[in-house]
Amino acid sequence: MCAEKLAKTQTIDLRRKLIGPSCKIFFSDNPIKMVRARGQYMYDERGQRYLDCINNVAHVGHCHPDVVLAGAQQMETLNTNSRFLHDNLVLYAQRLQATLPARLSVFYFVNSGSEANDLALRLARQYSGSQDIITLDNAYHGHVTSLIEISPYKLHHLADAPLKPFVHVALSPDVYRGKYKRDHPDPAKAYADEVRDIIARVQSRGGKIAAFIAESLQSCGGQVIPPAGYFQQVAEHVRKAGGLFIADEVQVGFGRVGSHFWAFQLQGDDFVPDIVTMGKPIGNGHPMSCVVTSREVAEAFMSSGNEYFNTFGGNPVSCAIGLAVLDVIAKEDLQGKALRVGGYLTSLLEKQKEKHPLIGDIRGRGLFVGVELVRDRSTLTPATAEAQEVIYRLKDERVLLSADGPHRNVLKFKPPMCFNTDDADFVVDKMDAILTEIEAATGLNTTNAVNGKNDVNKRKGYYQKKAHFIHSGKYF
């Protein structure tokens, strides 16, 4: 059934006329008009099916019937704010708490990841009595002013946007491209010591740290997986200085990493954040999010004297949907599936790395996987143009994938959790063919890649041909 109300050209014209020009659209030279979706597939106005490899919002699958039914049934019964008693609110909080360490037991329900992270900063600043925040390079935590200030991923692209004096940027714990790589004897300690040194500099000027905030796995920063032990050591430094550790699970929570329900748990059972934020997958597309913290932090927030009220946060419909999402994750063993299918996908990609010199690194956990493309494995020169070419060519093959990271050269897999091994085979086969063609066009071969050499003239011509696509914004 087609849900198209306007011709595609009319939709494009009205969007250009009525929607803010800074609101980005994928494939702007020929955008896709989606009219329906189910599971891991989306359909355009002509009925063409696209495999969705990027939508970590539709966590249990687009339009999952159990989630749709739960929302519809509650919506036709009651929807109101949390100043009235309702069972859904407390039952949902109880279910979420069962997935978390015991110390994280007090919940605040809000409506978006940005709201959640903004509230987390408020909690930390009230608790510590300070404004100073340590964030990671290339981090993205949301679109409101307080979060743009601590999101280098956005700040790097803004003119005349210097860091606020209360914002301090630590190195991203990237063991592939970062300062301390996999061959370092202890990259976790080395990166954590960088945070320790920032704290010392702040204190030397009479300042105090309110919080360290990090995505449990960096997403926009390029699918960065922190080395084991990094968060524990950072938390020790931050807490010693009177601050809190905020784990941003907005992109990677709810079983996506497979081995654990929350990505921060990858660091080990001995690590518990002071505050955890949740969003995107929590409602499978319904706008909801959450902050959870300890009783101690919650009571410090209450001591400010300000009541916290959120009109829509924790409403009965949102909580019914949240409960349904948790039910589907359990009923369909989606966390286990993320582990199994994610492992299968990663093994396929590792085989492609052996075949294609453009692939510099494969990294990820579960169904959160990054493929970093480089022009030279010795120098790690980012293959930005090639990554964008892959994305665009995959779109022609009706596969949706995106590229991100500071150089926009990391292909990002974060599909709905119903993504299966057949889907993995399909997308990797398409990538294989595309990479083979690109490497042939650029004169890149395995021997030259290993030796750090390539056909300069072929590659120069290829990059000039593709450069206009990137600068015109026609790619992701």
TORRONU-680965 format. One line per field, with one value per residue (C-alpha): residue number from 1; x negated, y negated, z negated. Coordinates in steps of 0.5 Angstrom, whole numbers, plus 500, padded with zeros to 3 digits. Layout:
N
nr [NUM, ...]
X [X, ...]
Y [Y, ...]
Z [Z, ...]
//
This chain:
476
nr [1, 2, 3, 4, 5, 6, 7, 8, 9, 10, 11, 12, 13, 14, 15, 16, 17, 18, 19, 20, 21, 22, 23, 24, 25, 26, 27, 28, 29, 30, 31, 32, 33, 34, 35, 36, 37, 38, 39, 40, 41, 42, 43, 44, 45, 46, 47, 48, 49, 50, 51, 52, 53, 54, 55, 56, 57, 58, 59, 60, 61, 62, 63, 64, 65, 66, 67, 68, 69, 70, 71, 72, 73, 74, 75, 76, 77, 78, 79, 80, 81, 82, 83, 84, 85, 86, 87, 88, 89, 90, 91, 92, 93, 94, 95, 96, 97, 98, 99, 100, 101, 102, 103, 104, 105, 106, 107, 108, 109, 110, 111, 112, 113, 114, 115, 116, 117, 118, 119, 120, 121, 122, 123, 124, 125, 126, 127, 128, 129, 130, 131, 132, 133, 134, 135, 136, 137, 138, 139, 140, 141, 142, 143, 144, 145, 146, 147, 148, 149, 150, 151, 152, 153, 154, 155, 156, 157, 158, 159, 160, 161, 162, 163, 164, 165, 166, 167, 168, 169, 170, 171, 172, 173, 174, 175, 176, 177, 178, 179, 180, 181, 182, 183, 184, 185, 186, 187, 188, 189, 190, 191, 192, 193, 194, 195, 196, 197, 198, 199, 200, 201, 202, 203, 204, 205, 206, 207, 208, 209, 210, 211, 212, 213, 214, 215, 216, 217, 218, 219, 220, 221, 222, 223, 224, 225, 226, 227, 228, 229, 230, 231, 232, 233, 234, 235, 236, 237, 238, 239, 240, 241, 242, 243, 244, 245, 246, 247, 248, 249, 250, 251, 252, 253, 254, 255, 256, 257, 258, 259, 260, 261, 262, 263, 264, 265, 266, 267, 268, 269, 270, 271, 272, 273, 274, 275, 276, 277, 278, 279, 280, 281, 282, 283, 284, 285, 286, 287, 288, 289, 290, 291, 292, 293, 294, 295, 296, 297, 298, 299, 300, 301, 302, 303, 304, 305, 306, 307, 308, 309, 310, 311, 312, 313, 314, 315, 316, 317, 318, 319, 320, 321, 322, 323, 324, 325, 326, 327, 328, 329, 330, 331, 332, 333, 334, 335, 336, 337, 338, 339, 340, 341, 342, 343, 344, 345, 346, 347, 348, 349, 350, 351, 352, 353, 354, 355, 356, 357, 358, 359, 360, 361, 362, 363, 364, 365, 366, 367, 368, 369, 370, 371, 372, 373, 374, 375, 376, 377, 378, 379, 380, 381, 382, 383, 384, 385, 386, 387, 388, 389, 390, 391, 392, 393, 394, 395, 396, 397, 398, 399, 400, 401, 402, 403, 404, 405, 406, 407, 408, 409, 410, 411, 412, 413, 414, 415, 416, 417, 418, 419, 420, 421, 422, 423, 424, 425, 426, 427, 428, 429, 430, 431, 432, 433, 434, 435, 436, 437, 438, 439, 440, 441, 442, 443, 444, 445, 446, 447, 448, 449, 450, 451, 452, 453, 454, 455, 456, 457, 458, 459, 460, 461, 462, 463, 464, 465, 466, 467, 468, 469, 470, 471, 472, 473, 474, 475, 476]
X [500, 497, 498, 496, 500, 496, 492, 484, 483, 488, 485, 478, 481, 485, 479, 475, 480, 482, 477, 471, 465, 460, 464, 460, 463, 460, 457, 460, 459, 464, 467, 471, 478, 480, 487, 487, 483, 483, 477, 471, 473, 476, 480, 480, 486, 485, 485, 478, 475, 469, 465, 464, 457, 457, 463, 461, 468, 472, 469, 473, 475, 479, 487, 486, 494, 493, 490, 495, 501, 498, 498, 505, 508, 506, 507, 514, 515, 511, 505, 503, 497, 494, 497, 502, 501, 500, 498, 494, 489, 487, 487, 483, 478, 478, 476, 471, 468, 467, 462, 458, 453, 457, 454, 457, 464, 467, 470, 472, 476, 476, 477, 470, 463, 461, 466, 463, 456, 458, 461, 455, 451, 456, 455, 448, 447, 452, 448, 441, 443, 438, 440, 433, 434, 429, 432, 428, 426, 431, 436, 443, 448, 454, 457, 459, 454, 451, 449, 447, 442, 439, 440, 433, 436, 441, 436, 431, 435, 438, 434, 433, 435, 429, 429, 433, 428, 431, 431, 425, 423, 420, 417, 422, 419, 418, 413, 413, 412, 411, 405, 404, 405, 406, 399, 398, 397, 403, 407, 413, 408, 405, 412, 414, 408, 410, 416, 412, 408, 414, 416, 410, 410, 417, 415, 409, 413, 418, 423, 427, 429, 437, 437, 434, 439, 437, 441, 440, 438, 437, 442, 441, 434, 433, 435, 429, 429, 425, 420, 422, 420, 421, 427, 425, 419, 422, 428, 423, 419, 426, 429, 423, 424, 431, 434, 439, 438, 444, 445, 449, 452, 457, 454, 451, 456, 461, 457, 454, 447, 450, 446, 449, 455, 451, 445, 442, 442, 437, 431, 433, 437, 433, 435, 441, 443, 446, 451, 453, 457, 462, 465, 466, 468, 472, 478, 477, 478, 483, 480, 478, 471, 469, 464, 462, 457, 456, 460, 455, 454, 462, 462, 457, 461, 467, 464, 463, 471, 473, 478, 477, 483, 483, 490, 489, 484, 486, 493, 497, 497, 489, 488, 493, 489, 482, 485, 487, 480, 477, 482, 480, 472, 473, 479, 475, 468, 465, 459, 457, 459, 454, 448, 449, 451, 446, 441, 442, 442, 436, 433, 435, 432, 425, 425, 426, 421, 416, 418, 419, 413, 418, 421, 416, 420, 426, 428, 435, 439, 445, 449, 445, 440, 435, 431, 425, 423, 416, 412, 406, 405, 398, 400, 408, 410, 417, 421, 426, 428, 428, 433, 438, 438, 439, 445, 448, 447, 450, 456, 457, 457, 462, 458, 458, 451, 448, 441, 438, 432, 428, 426, 433, 429, 432, 438, 443, 447, 452, 459, 465, 464, 468, 462, 460, 455, 458, 458, 451, 449, 453, 450, 443, 443, 445, 439, 435, 436, 436, 430, 427, 429, 426, 420, 419, 421, 416, 410, 410, 408, 406, 398, 398, 402, 398, 392, 395, 395, 400, 402, 402, 404, 410, 412, 411, 416, 421, 421, 422, 428, 431, 429, 435, 440, 437, 437, 444, 447, 449, 447, 448]
Y [500, 493, 488, 482, 476, 471, 473, 473, 466, 463, 466, 463, 456, 456, 458, 453, 447, 449, 453, 450, 450, 453, 459, 464, 469, 475, 476, 469, 469, 475, 476, 482, 481, 486, 488, 494, 499, 506, 509, 508, 505, 499, 497, 491, 489, 493, 499, 501, 504, 501, 505, 501, 501, 495, 494, 495, 491, 497, 501, 508, 506, 501, 501, 507, 509, 511, 504, 500, 504, 502, 495, 495, 499, 494, 488, 489, 491, 485, 480, 475, 472, 475, 471, 476, 483, 488, 496, 495, 490, 494, 501, 498, 495, 502, 506, 501, 502, 509, 508, 504, 504, 503, 496, 493, 493, 486, 485, 478, 479, 474, 474, 474, 476, 468, 467, 473, 471, 463, 466, 470, 464, 460, 466, 466, 459, 459, 464, 462, 454, 453, 452, 455, 461, 466, 468, 473, 470, 472, 473, 471, 471, 467, 461, 456, 450, 454, 460, 456, 453, 460, 463, 462, 466, 460, 455, 457, 455, 448, 442, 437, 442, 443, 447, 444, 444, 449, 454, 459, 463, 470, 474, 479, 486, 489, 494, 494, 487, 484, 482, 488, 494, 502, 503, 498, 503, 499, 495, 495, 492, 487, 484, 484, 480, 475, 474, 474, 468, 464, 464, 462, 456, 454, 455, 451, 445, 446, 449, 456, 461, 462, 469, 473, 475, 480, 484, 491, 493, 486, 486, 480, 480, 486, 492, 492, 497, 495, 500, 504, 501, 494, 492, 494, 490, 484, 485, 485, 479, 475, 478, 476, 469, 469, 470, 475, 480, 479, 485, 483, 489, 486, 489, 496, 498, 504, 510, 507, 509, 516, 519, 514, 510, 503, 501, 499, 506, 508, 504, 509, 511, 506, 500, 497, 489, 484, 482, 486, 483, 487, 485, 487, 494, 493, 492, 495, 489, 486, 479, 481, 482, 483, 481, 485, 484, 486, 483, 479, 475, 475, 472, 467, 464, 464, 460, 454, 452, 453, 458, 462, 463, 465, 464, 471, 474, 481, 480, 487, 488, 487, 492, 497, 497, 497, 503, 506, 505, 509, 514, 515, 515, 521, 525, 525, 525, 519, 518, 525, 524, 518, 522, 528, 523, 518, 523, 526, 519, 517, 524, 522, 516, 518, 523, 516, 513, 518, 517, 510, 505, 499, 503, 500, 503, 506, 505, 506, 510, 513, 510, 503, 504, 499, 500, 495, 494, 491, 489, 492, 497, 494, 487, 488, 483, 482, 485, 480, 479, 487, 488, 483, 487, 493, 490, 487, 493, 498, 493, 495, 502, 500, 501, 495, 494, 488, 485, 481, 480, 474, 475, 478, 484, 490, 494, 495, 501, 500, 503, 505, 511, 516, 515, 522, 526, 526, 518, 519, 523, 518, 512, 514, 517, 511, 507, 512, 511, 503, 503, 508, 502, 497, 500, 501, 494, 491, 496, 499, 506, 510, 510, 502, 501, 505, 502, 495, 494, 492, 490, 482, 480, 485, 483, 476, 476, 480, 475, 469, 473, 474, 468, 464, 469, 468, 461, 460, 464, 470, 475, 477]
Z [500, 502, 497, 502, 501, 506, 512, 510, 514, 510, 503, 505, 507, 501, 496, 500, 498, 491, 488, 485, 490, 484, 484, 487, 492, 494, 502, 503, 511, 511, 504, 503, 501, 496, 495, 491, 487, 483, 480, 483, 489, 492, 498, 503, 506, 512, 508, 508, 502, 498, 493, 487, 484, 481, 477, 469, 467, 470, 465, 465, 473, 476, 474, 470, 469, 461, 460, 465, 461, 454, 456, 460, 454, 449, 453, 454, 446, 443, 444, 439, 435, 429, 424, 424, 421, 427, 426, 433, 430, 424, 428, 433, 428, 425, 431, 433, 426, 427, 433, 429, 423, 416, 415, 421, 418, 419, 426, 430, 436, 442, 449, 453, 452, 452, 446, 443, 443, 442, 435, 434, 434, 429, 424, 424, 424, 418, 414, 415, 415, 421, 429, 432, 436, 439, 446, 451, 458, 464, 459, 460, 455, 457, 461, 455, 453, 447, 451, 457, 453, 451, 458, 461, 467, 468, 466, 471, 477, 474, 475, 469, 464, 459, 453, 447, 441, 437, 443, 443, 449, 448, 453, 456, 454, 461, 461, 469, 471, 464, 460, 457, 461, 460, 460, 454, 448, 444, 448, 443, 438, 443, 445, 438, 436, 441, 437, 430, 433, 435, 428, 426, 430, 428, 421, 422, 424, 418, 422, 420, 425, 425, 430, 435, 440, 446, 451, 448, 455, 460, 466, 469, 467, 472, 468, 463, 458, 452, 449, 443, 437, 439, 436, 429, 429, 432, 426, 421, 423, 424, 417, 414, 416, 414, 421, 424, 429, 435, 439, 446, 448, 453, 459, 456, 451, 450, 452, 459, 457, 456, 450, 445, 445, 444, 447, 441, 438, 444, 439, 434, 428, 423, 427, 426, 428, 424, 429, 435, 441, 446, 452, 459, 459, 452, 456, 463, 466, 461, 458, 451, 447, 440, 434, 429, 423, 416, 410, 407, 414, 414, 407, 409, 415, 410, 405, 410, 409, 416, 418, 424, 428, 436, 439, 443, 440, 437, 440, 440, 448, 448, 442, 445, 451, 447, 444, 451, 453, 447, 448, 456, 454, 449, 453, 460, 456, 460, 455, 457, 464, 464, 461, 466, 473, 471, 470, 477, 480, 477, 480, 487, 486, 484, 490, 494, 490, 493, 500, 500, 499, 498, 491, 486, 480, 477, 470, 466, 462, 463, 469, 468, 473, 476, 483, 483, 490, 492, 498, 495, 489, 487, 487, 485, 490, 490, 496, 495, 503, 503, 497, 500, 506, 503, 499, 506, 510, 504, 505, 512, 510, 505, 499, 493, 490, 487, 486, 480, 476, 476, 483, 486, 488, 483, 486, 480, 479, 473, 477, 473, 469, 473, 478, 480, 483, 490, 490, 488, 494, 498, 496, 496, 503, 505, 502, 504, 512, 510, 507, 513, 518, 514, 513, 520, 522, 517, 519, 511, 511, 505, 506, 507, 501, 496, 499, 498, 505, 511, 518, 516, 523, 523, 516, 517, 522, 519, 513, 517, 520, 514, 510, 512, 509, 502, 502, 505, 500, 504, 500, 493]
//
